Amino acid sequence: MSRRWAVAALVVAMAASAGARAATRWNVLPGSSLGFSATYEEEAFEGRFARFTPVIVFDPKRLSESRFDVAIELASADTRNLERDEMLHGEGFFNSGRTPTARYRASRFRALGGDRFVAEGQLSLNGITRPVALAFSWSGGQRPVLLGSANLRRLEFAVGTGEWADTALLPDTVRVRTRLLLAAPAAN
């Protein structure tokens, strides 16, 4: 009798594990981008990070198993203005010589309806870690696209210190946006 129960329990466990599917870890494709925009003396400018490494584990039906982990190489910031870029890389802004990488990690997600979600994450920048909510849309399928944006308060991360702390010249809010082109991993 106990042997039959053991076999039945094994069959049930195997069926449950076969039916259970973890959130997918997506491959990030070329053409993905991570950018930012701000203003200086009321003139808008945009920039991007040429090098960033996102690890995206996401399933809209398994939000509790999902996570984002994005490493951003700060020295790769590019606004197409050499003087501004040198300043951004320097001590008063990103201080990429001392802290070369920023990191965004999220393991809590909220569904907003349809294909819209919010990642409740933590951004570490300049040795400071603060909560940052990333609102994003998810297109689903075998090649989903994640389009996201967040507003950061740069002074909370000691970005733009000293004379650059004047928000009349350089507002505190910086808009960050991402476009990730993704693909499901190849089956073995």
VMD Tcl script that draws the C-alpha trace (Angstrom):
set ca {
  {0.00 0.00 0.00}
  {2.72 2.52 0.90}
  {4.59 1.72 -2.31}
  {1.51 2.63 -4.39}
  {1.19 5.91 -2.48}
  {4.84 6.68 -3.08}
  {4.48 6.03 -6.82}
  {1.29 8.14 -6.95}
  {3.00 10.99 -5.08}
  {5.96 10.83 -7.49}
  {3.63 10.94 -10.52}
  {1.74 13.93 -9.08}
  {5.01 15.75 -8.29}
  {6.37 15.13 -11.79}
  {3.13 16.35 -13.38}
  {3.14 19.47 -11.22}
  {6.76 20.29 -12.07}
  {6.14 19.69 -15.78}
  {3.14 22.04 -15.68}
  {4.95 24.67 -13.62}
  {6.82 27.15 -15.72}
  {9.12 29.78 -14.31}
  {9.22 33.34 -15.60}
  {11.32 33.52 -18.77}
  {14.82 34.96 -18.80}
  {14.87 36.95 -22.03}
  {17.80 37.52 -24.35}
  {18.39 41.22 -25.05}
  {18.86 41.95 -28.74}
  {20.98 44.59 -30.51}
  {19.07 47.81 -31.07}
  {17.98 48.04 -27.44}
  {18.52 51.44 -25.83}
  {18.74 53.23 -22.50}
  {18.44 57.00 -22.71}
  {17.82 60.11 -20.66}
  {16.62 63.66 -21.22}
  {16.86 66.88 -19.25}
  {17.16 70.61 -19.80}
  {19.94 73.11 -19.19}
  {18.97 76.79 -19.12}
  {15.60 75.69 -20.53}
  {17.24 74.03 -23.56}
  {16.35 70.35 -23.85}
  {19.03 67.74 -24.47}
  {19.04 63.97 -24.75}
  {21.63 61.34 -24.06}
  {22.09 57.62 -23.98}
  {24.21 54.96 -22.34}
  {26.07 53.04 -25.03}
  {26.89 50.16 -22.67}
  {24.40 48.59 -20.30}
  {23.66 44.98 -19.40}
  {20.05 44.13 -18.62}
  {18.99 40.81 -17.15}
  {15.25 40.55 -17.72}
  {13.25 37.72 -16.16}
  {9.61 38.52 -16.76}
  {6.24 36.91 -17.25}
  {3.05 39.00 -16.98}
  {1.32 35.98 -15.40}
  {4.14 35.35 -12.90}
  {4.97 38.79 -11.54}
  {6.16 37.32 -8.23}
  {8.87 35.37 -10.11}
  {9.94 38.29 -12.29}
  {13.01 40.46 -11.80}
  {15.11 43.11 -13.56}
  {18.83 43.64 -12.95}
  {20.44 46.28 -15.14}
  {24.12 47.31 -14.90}
  {24.87 50.67 -16.55}
  {28.40 51.77 -17.48}
  {28.35 55.45 -16.56}
  {31.39 56.38 -18.69}
  {29.36 55.36 -21.75}
  {26.97 58.34 -21.29}
  {26.79 60.22 -24.58}
  {24.86 63.43 -25.31}
  {26.69 64.19 -28.57}
  {28.38 67.14 -26.90}
  {31.99 66.45 -25.84}
  {32.16 69.20 -23.20}
  {28.88 68.14 -21.59}
  {29.87 64.45 -21.74}
  {33.20 65.10 -19.99}
  {31.31 66.99 -17.29}
  {28.78 64.13 -16.90}
  {31.58 61.58 -16.46}
  {33.32 63.79 -13.87}
  {33.12 64.07 -10.08}
  {30.23 66.55 -9.94}
  {27.87 64.29 -11.87}
  {28.26 60.53 -12.49}
  {31.78 60.32 -11.01}
  {32.45 57.35 -13.27}
  {36.10 57.16 -12.16}
  {35.04 56.33 -8.59}
  {31.77 54.50 -9.24}
  {31.89 53.22 -12.82}
  {28.58 51.35 -12.71}
  {25.03 52.23 -11.74}
  {22.61 49.39 -11.09}
  {18.83 49.08 -11.20}
  {17.23 46.06 -9.54}
  {13.54 45.26 -9.28}
  {11.76 42.21 -7.94}
  {8.33 43.71 -7.23}
  {5.91 44.37 -10.07}
  {2.37 45.72 -10.35}
  {0.00 45.20 -13.25}
  {-1.76 48.40 -14.38}
  {-4.04 46.71 -16.87}
  {-3.59 45.69 -20.47}
  {0.08 45.47 -21.32}
  {1.19 48.09 -18.74}
  {3.18 47.40 -15.57}
  {5.30 49.11 -12.93}
  {8.59 47.74 -11.62}
  {9.22 48.88 -8.04}
  {13.00 48.83 -7.96}
  {16.11 50.33 -6.40}
  {18.66 52.42 -8.30}
  {22.23 52.57 -6.99}
  {24.15 55.55 -8.37}
  {27.09 57.47 -6.88}
  {27.05 55.14 -3.87}
  {23.44 56.12 -3.10}
  {20.51 53.72 -3.38}
  {16.94 54.99 -3.69}
  {13.60 53.55 -4.83}
  {12.71 54.16 -8.47}
  {9.48 53.08 -10.14}
  {9.80 52.14 -13.80}
  {6.51 52.26 -15.73}
  {6.62 50.03 -18.79}
  {4.61 48.36 -21.49}
  {5.17 44.75 -22.55}
  {4.26 43.60 -26.06}
  {4.38 39.83 -25.37}
  {5.05 37.02 -27.83}
  {8.35 35.37 -28.79}
  {10.00 38.75 -29.49}
  {8.53 41.15 -26.94}
  {9.44 44.81 -26.66}
  {9.71 46.49 -23.25}
  {9.17 50.26 -23.42}
  {9.78 51.95 -20.09}
  {10.26 55.32 -18.46}
  {11.01 56.77 -15.05}
  {11.54 60.22 -13.59}
  {14.58 60.58 -11.35}
  {15.47 63.37 -8.97}
  {19.16 63.78 -9.77}
  {20.03 65.58 -6.52}
  {18.88 62.56 -4.49}
  {21.79 60.70 -6.17}
  {24.30 63.59 -5.85}
  {24.27 64.10 -9.62}
  {25.07 67.72 -10.43}
  {26.54 68.99 -7.18}
  {28.18 72.30 -6.30}
  {27.25 75.05 -8.76}
  {25.15 72.48 -10.70}
  {22.79 72.01 -7.75}
  {20.97 75.19 -8.87}
  {17.67 73.82 -10.21}
  {16.93 77.10 -12.01}
  {19.74 76.20 -14.46}
  {19.49 72.42 -14.40}
  {16.14 71.08 -13.11}
  {16.16 68.27 -10.57}
  {14.02 65.94 -12.70}
  {15.66 63.75 -15.33}
  {13.58 61.47 -17.55}
  {15.00 58.00 -18.20}
  {13.59 55.78 -20.91}
  {14.39 52.34 -22.19}
  {13.51 50.27 -25.22}
  {14.48 46.65 -24.91}
  {14.14 44.29 -27.84}
  {13.92 40.77 -26.44}
  {13.85 37.18 -27.64}
  {13.03 33.94 -25.91}
  {16.06 31.72 -25.35}
  {16.56 28.96 -27.88}
  {15.27 25.56 -26.76}
  {17.96 22.97 -26.09}
}
mol new
graphics top color blue
foreach p $ca { graphics top sphere $p radius 0.5 }
foreach p [lrange $ca 0 end-1] q [lrange $ca 1 end] { graphics top cylinder $p $q radius 0.2 }
display resetview
